[in-house]
Amino acid sequence: MLKGIPPVISPELIKILMEMGHGDEIVLADGNFPAASCANRLVRCDGHGIPVLLDAVLRLFPLDYAVENPVALMAVTPGNPYKPDIWDEYVSTIKKYEKTNNGIEYMERFSFYERAKKAYAIVATGERARFANMILKKGIISE
């Protein structure tokens, strides 16, 4: 056990976060995402939802302020009227930790899958909300 590390951050996940460099991307995937078939490195966080995990990750992980959209979400399929309530939680959490840049890109599903395949790692969660998948681009520590 370590002080200051949120308990939802497993040893495997903290190792991945520490290994990542500027510009690397990590996917926080919902329970329906094909994480195992897309991942270069797969981290299991079953039983945890993405909002709790996002809050814990952003305590430790700087978003890339040098790009317009350091966060990407999987967009709702065209023609589907569904509006993911979870996106509001994401925006609130991002603003809590990133005051200067909180741009979000909404990506078509298959484009999201292709980008996810290139990510440094995919974190498979137990999140049940639909269209809850997100990609975070790592920035630098400037302090």
N, C-alpha and C positions, 0 to 999 in steps of 0.2 A: 504494500500500500504506500502511496505517496500523498503528501498534502497538496491541496490545490488542484488536483486532477479530478474532474467530474467522474463519478463511479460508472457512468455509462460508456466511458472511454476505456476499452479493453487494452491489455498490453499489446495485442496485435495491431489495434488501430492506432495507438500512440506511436508505435514503431513506424507505421506507414506514414503518418502525418509528419514525423521527424525526417524521414527519408526524402520526402517530396521537396523539390526545389521550385524556384520562381517560374511560374508559367505551367507547372504540372497541374493536372486536373484530377479531381476525385468525384465519383458519383455516389450520391445518397439515393439508393433505389428502394422503391416500395416493394411490397410483398409479391406483386404480380410481375415485376420486371425480370427478364431472363438474365439475371446476374451471372450465374455460373457459365453460361454459354458465351457471354460477352467479355468477361473479365480477364485481364492479364494477371491481376492479383485480386483475390476475392477475400473480403473480410466479412464474417458473419456477425450480425448484430440482431439476430432474431429476438423477438419479444420487445423490441424497442421501436417507438415511433420516430419518424423523421424530425418533428419539431423539437423533441427533447434532445435528440442527437445533434441537430443543427446548432442548438444553443450551446451545447458542450463543445462542439468542434470549433465554433467561432470564438470561444474564449481563448483558444490556443492558435488558431489558424488565420493569418491575415489574408484578406481577399486582395486580388491584384488591382491596385488603383490606376495602373497604367493602361488598362483596357476599358472600353466603353461599358461592357457588360461582363463582370466577373462571375455572374451567376446565370445559368441557363436552366429553364424549366421545360418539361415536355408539354407542348401545347395540346389543348383539347382537339380531338379529331374534328376537322371542318364539318359543319352541319350539326354537330352535337351541342345542344343548348346548355350542357352541364357547366357550371362554374365552380371550380374547386375552392371551397372555403379555406382549405389548408394554405393556399397561396397568401392569404392575408396574414396568417401566422408567420410565414416565411419572411414577408416584407418587414413585419414588426421586429422579428429577431435580427434580421440583417441590419436594420437601422439602429438597433441597440448597440451593435459592435462596430459598425462601419459608418462613421459620420460623413465621410467625404465622397464616397462612391457606392451607390447601391443599385446600379443599373442591372436590369434583368432582361434576358433574351428569352423569347418563347419559341421553341424549336418544334418543327414538325416531327412526328413520332419516329419515322424511319431515319431521318437525319440525326435525331437524338441518339438512336441506337448506334449509328456509325461513329459518332463522336465518342460515345461511351466506350466503344471497343478500343479507342486510342488512349483512354484515361489511364493514369498511373494505377488507380485501384477503383474497385466498385465495392461499396458497403451495402450488403443485402440486409434490409431491415424487415420488421414485421408490420410495417405501415400498411394500413388497410384503405386509406383514402385513395381515390382514383386520381390519376394524373399528378401524383405526388413526387415524381422523380426529379432530381436536380443535379446539376454539375456545378462544382465550385472550382474556380481557378486560383491557385495559390499566388500570393504576392510576397512582399519582402517585409522584414522587420526593419523599421527605419528609426527606431529609438536608440 
